[in-house]
């Protein structure tokens, strides 16, 4: 590792094969914590290259514990995290709203690295127990229309570096890897990215695959459609900017989608949305993200149709039922 670090400290970059090999060795615990922390820090001080990203991703996918849900007709709604905005769990709630419409969801998630509550954090706080058994996950998908894949259970490399990421408490390149390494390999994915540079890398890689993808970035730095500013959305067909008004809403203020200061506060907000006790702003931002995820499948009509489906799932408590069935 010393030679690798010296090479990187001299402003060099890794090839795809080098990146893949190093991450594979990290997952095998070949380096000590200080070496791995130094390696991770390199990519906090400069942008990751396309080759490096592709190599890291290929390593994670090859090392992953494989899972077969019996169908690929599932959607994942996930963000890179690390945007520093401290929102409530919008993507996770949108996942339950989508499940409430009948569309099956394979949600990939993890603990928060730089915020109060990631998807794994809030679900665990609310009583969910992570599962890695294929039959259990298939059962979840059958009874709740949603299953949850806690990333460290499926990715040895993520499990290896989890303590270091927690100690750092900062966004690392592992944040931006997670959305592209769902072990269920869903046919549809809606991925929130915190900046346009990462969106371009994602777009390049995903365009080579035969899957429906949608990348979303709020231009004020959120890794989801926040309705606090215009959002840029990338699909196979290209890219387009949408205002909150284009999506049928007025602009929200950042404080309206704040996620609380503790895990308990985050969990309370989460349940208030599902139980019909949330603010109008919270409901809007959840529904718009769920609607776009449905639109991405190309199965539920136009955007207005999808928004109506999402809203009905939330107000009729179908989303709550999906959550209760999962728990």
Long-range contacts (C-beta under 8 A, 24 or more apart in sequence): 1-30, 1-31, 1-35, 1-39, 2-35, 4-39, 5-35, 5-38, 5-39, 5-42, 8-39, 8-42, 9-42, 13-49, 13-51, 13-52, 14-49, 14-51, 14-52, 14-55, 15-51, 15-55, 16-51, 16-52, 16-54, 16-55, 16-58, 17-55, 18-55, 19-51, 19-52, 19-53, 19-54, 19-55, 19-56, 19-59, 20-55, 20-56, 20-58, 20-59, 21-55, 21-59, 23-55, 23-56, 23-59, 23-60, 23-157, 24-59, 24-62, 24-63, 24-157, 26-157, 26-160, 26-161, 27-59, 27-63, 27-156, 27-157, 27-160, 29-160, 33-163, 33-164, 36-160, 36-161, 36-164, 37-164, 37-168, 40-161, 40-164, 40-165, 40-168, 40-172, 40-173, 40-174, 43-172, 43-173, 44-170, 44-171, 44-172, 44-173, 47-197, 48-173, 48-176, 48-201, 50-201, 50-204, 50-205, 53-173, 53-176, 53-177, 53-201, 53-205, 54-205, 56-173, 56-177, 57-177, 57-180, 57-181, 57-205, 59-157, 60-155, 60-157, 60-158, 60-177, 60-181, 61-181, 63-155, 63-156, 63-157, 64-154, 64-155, 64-181, 64-183, 65-132, 65-153, 65-154, 65-155, 65-156, 65-183, 66-183, 67-134, 67-137, 67-149, 67-154, 67-183, 67-184, 68-134, 69-106, 69-134, 69-137, 69-138, 69-141, 69-147, 69-184, 70-138, 70-141, 71-104, 71-141, 72-184, 72-185, 72-186, 72-187, 73-104, 73-187, 74-104, 74-105, 74-106, 74-141, 74-184, 74-186, 74-187, 74-188, 75-103, 75-104, 75-105, 75-106, 75-186, 75-187, 75-188, 75-189, 75-190, 75-293, 75-296, 75-297, 76-105, 76-106, 76-107, 76-108, 76-179, 76-182, 76-184, 76-186, 76-188, 76-189, 76-190, 76-191, 77-105, 77-107, 77-189, 77-190, 77-289, 77-290, 77-293, 78-107, 78-108, 78-109, 78-119, 78-178, 78-179, 78-182, 78-189, 78-190, 78-191, 78-192, 79-179, 79-191, 79-192, 79-193, 79-194, 79-223, 79-224, 80-175, 80-176, 80-178, 80-179, 80-191, 80-192, 80-193, 80-194, 80-198, 80-223, 81-112, 81-113, 81-114, 81-115, 81-118, 81-171, 81-175, 81-178, 81-194, 81-223, 82-113, 82-114, 82-115, 82-170, 82-171, 82-172, 82-175, 82-176, 82-194, 82-223, 83-171, 83-194, 83-221, 83-222, 83-223, 84-114, 84-115, 84-171, 84-194, 84-221, 85-115, 85-221, 85-222, 85-223, 85-226, 85-254, 86-115, 86-116, 86-258, 86-259, 87-222, 87-224, 87-226, 87-257, 87-258, 87-259, 88-117, 88-257, 88-258, 88-259, 88-260, 88-266, 88-269, 88-270, 88-273, 88-282, 89-117, 89-118, 89-119, 89-122, 89-259, 89-266, 89-269, 89-270, 90-224, 90-226, 90-257, 90-285, 90-286, 90-289, 91-119, 91-192, 91-224, 91-289, 92-119, 92-122, 92-123, 92-270, 93-270, 93-273, 93-274, 93-286, 93-319, 94-286, 94-287, 94-289, 94-290, 94-293, 94-310, 95-146, 95-290, 95-293, 96-146, 96-274, 96-319, 96-320, 96-322, 96-323, 96-326, 97-286, 97-287, 97-290, 97-310, 97-313, 97-314, 97-319, 98-146, 98-290, 98-293, 98-294, 98-310, 98-313, 99-144, 99-145, 99-146, 99-319, 99-322, 100-145, 100-313, 100-314, 100-316, 100-318, 100-319, 100-320, 100-321, 100-322, 101-290, 101-294, 101-300, 101-309, 101-310, 101-312, 101-313, 101-318, 102-145, 103-145, 103-294, 103-297, 103-299, 103-300, 104-141, 104-145, 104-146, 105-145, 105-146, 105-147, 106-141, 106-146, 106-147, 106-149, 106-182, 106-184, 106-186, 107-146, 107-147, 107-148, 107-149, 108-149, 108-151, 108-178, 108-179, 108-181, 108-182, 108-183, 108-184, 109-148, 109-149, 109-150, 109-151, 109-178, 110-150, 110-151, 110-152, 110-158, 110-178, 111-162, 111-166, 113-165, 113-166, 113-168, 113-169, 113-170, 113-171, 113-172, 113-174, 113-175, 114-169, 114-170, 114-171, 114-175, 115-259, 116-259, 116-260, 116-261, 116-262, 116-263, 116-265, 116-266, 117-259, 117-260, 117-263, 117-266, 117-267, 119-148, 120-148, 120-150, 120-151, 121-263, 121-266, 122-263, 122-266, 122-267, 122-270, 123-148, 125-263, 125-264, 125-266, 125-267, 126-267, 126-270, 126-271, 126-327, 127-327, 128-326, 128-327, 140-326, 143-325, 143-326, 144-322, 144-323, 144-325, 144-326, 145-322, 145-325, 146-322, 146-326, 147-184, 147-326, 148-326, 149-182, 149-183, 149-184, 151-178, 151-181, 154-183, 155-181, 155-183, 180-205, 180-206, 186-211, 187-211, 187-212, 188-212, 188-213, 188-293, 188-296, 188-297, 189-213, 189-214, 189-296, 190-214, 190-216, 190-289, 190-292, 190-293, 190-296, 191-215, 191-216, 192-216, 192-217, 192-222, 192-223, 192-224, 192-225, 193-217, 193-223, 194-221, 194-222, 194-223, 195-221, 196-232, 199-232, 199-234, 202-234, 203-234, 203-239, 207-236, 212-236, 212-296, 212-297, 212-298, 213-296, 214-292, 214-293, 214-295, 214-296, 216-289, 216-292, 224-285, 224-289, 225-285, 225-288, 225-289, 225-292, 226-252, 226-254, 226-257, 226-285, 227-251, 227-252, 227-257, 227-281, 227-284, 227-285, 227-288, 228-252, 228-253, 228-254, 228-257, 233-292, 235-296, 247-288, 247-303, 247-307, 248-288, 248-304, 248-307, 249-284, 249-288, 252-281, 252-284, 252-285, 253-281, 256-281, 256-282, 257-281, 257-282, 257-285, 273-314, 274-314, 274-317, 274-319, 274-320, 274-323, 275-317, 275-320, 276-314, 276-315, 276-317, 276-320, 283-314, 286-310, 286-314, 287-311, 287-314, 290-314
